[in-house]
Amino acid sequence: MPVTLEQLEKRAAAIRTGGKGTVRRAVKHTHKSTGEDKKVQAVLKKLGVAPMGDIDEATLLRTDGSAYVFPKPKVQTSMQSQCLVITGNYTTKSAAEMAPFLAADIKKALETKA
């Protein structure tokens, strides 16, 4: 089956990344923009945060009773600027789900003080 001019133009349009007269390439490569992440890292560097040791879990309680739970977070602190940075994936849990875990943690804390 011979290839027609119409079929060739259709194929050429599929691999052209720009307008008429631009270079053709097989795959259009997209670059991930990390501009915002770079800005955040620059601010953290100015604050002088340093990584803390291995932390298994971080829980941030909210005023509505729910909590953000970070398993294996990356925690950075700066005592001079009184800054604490917690990064990583998190899940949101309700107060009912968190009550048994918080009670156990409070009990452990009280036992270690005594």
FIDRENLUM-643463 format. One record per residue (C-alpha): x, y, z; residue in one letter. Coordinates in nm, 2 decimals, decimal comma. Each point is the difference from the previous one (the first is absolute). Layout:
// FIDRENLUM-643463
c1	c2	c3	res
X	Y	Z	a
...
This chain:
// FIDRENLUM-643463
c1	c2	c3	res
0,00	0,00	0,00	m
0,16	0,33	-0,11	p
0,04	0,28	0,26	v
-0,19	0,31	-0,11	t
0,10	0,36	0,06	l
-0,30	0,03	0,23	e
0,12	-0,28	0,22	q
0,36	0,15	0,02	l
-0,14	0,34	0,11	e
-0,21	-0,17	0,27	k
0,31	-0,19	0,13	r
0,21	0,31	-0,01	a
-0,26	0,21	0,19	a
-0,01	-0,27	0,27	a
0,38	0,03	0,08	i
0,04	0,37	-0,05	r
0,03	0,18	0,34	t
-0,04	0,36	-0,12	g
-0,14	0,18	-0,30	g
0,09	-0,01	-0,37	k
0,38	-0,01	-0,05	g
0,09	-0,14	0,34	t
0,22	-0,30	0,05	v
-0,17	-0,34	0,02	r
0,08	-0,24	0,27	r
-0,16	-0,34	0,10	a
-0,09	0,08	0,35	v
-0,08	0,33	0,17	k
0,20	0,01	0,33	h
-0,17	0,19	0,28	t
0,21	0,13	0,28	h
-0,13	0,01	0,35	k
-0,01	0,34	0,15	s
0,15	0,01	0,35	t
0,01	0,37	0,03	g
-0,22	0,02	0,30	e
0,19	-0,28	0,18	d
0,33	0,18	-0,07	k
-0,14	0,32	0,16	k
-0,11	-0,19	0,31	v
0,34	-0,16	0,03	q
0,16	0,34	-0,03	a
-0,21	0,14	0,28	v
0,07	-0,30	0,22	l
0,37	0,04	-0,07	k
-0,02	0,37	0,11	k
-0,17	-0,11	0,32	l
0,28	-0,24	0,07	g
-0,21	-0,31	0,06	v
0,19	-0,33	0,07	a
-0,15	-0,35	-0,03	p
-0,10	-0,18	0,32	m
0,06	-0,36	0,06	g
-0,21	-0,29	-0,11	d
-0,36	0,06	0,09	i
-0,26	-0,28	-0,05	d
-0,31	0,21	0,00	e
-0,12	0,36	0,04	a
-0,36	0,09	0,10	t
-0,13	0,36	-0,03	l
-0,33	0,05	0,17	l
-0,25	0,24	-0,15	r
-0,25	0,22	0,18	t
-0,30	-0,20	-0,14	d
0,13	-0,31	0,17	g
0,14	-0,17	-0,31	s
0,37	-0,05	-0,05	a
0,27	-0,02	-0,27	y
0,21	-0,31	0,04	v
0,34	-0,02	-0,17	f
0,15	-0,34	-0,01	p
0,39	0,02	-0,03	k
0,01	0,38	-0,05	p
0,30	0,21	-0,08	k
0,03	0,24	0,30	v
0,23	0,31	0,00	q
0,04	0,24	0,29	t
0,16	0,33	0,07	s
0,03	0,11	0,37	m
0,11	0,35	-0,09	q
-0,30	0,08	-0,22	s
-0,23	-0,22	0,20	q
-0,11	-0,19	-0,31	c
-0,11	-0,36	-0,05	l
-0,05	-0,14	-0,35	v
-0,17	-0,33	-0,06	i
-0,01	-0,13	-0,35	t
-0,13	-0,33	-0,15	g
-0,32	-0,18	-0,09	n
-0,28	0,02	0,25	y
-0,34	-0,13	0,07	t
-0,29	0,18	0,17	t
-0,16	-0,19	0,29	k
-0,31	0,09	0,20	s
0,00	0,04	0,38	a
-0,17	-0,33	0,05	a
0,28	-0,18	-0,19	e
0,27	0,19	0,19	m
-0,14	-0,04	0,36	a
0,15	-0,35	0,08	p
0,34	0,10	-0,14	f
0,01	0,33	0,19	l
-0,10	-0,16	0,32	a
0,28	-0,26	-0,03	a
0,25	0,27	-0,08	d
-0,11	0,21	0,30	i
0,02	-0,30	0,23	k
0,36	-0,08	-0,12	k
0,10	0,36	0,06	a
-0,14	0,00	0,35	l
0,17	-0,33	0,08	e
0,34	0,12	-0,11	t
-0,02	0,32	0,22	k
-0,08	-0,20	0,31	a
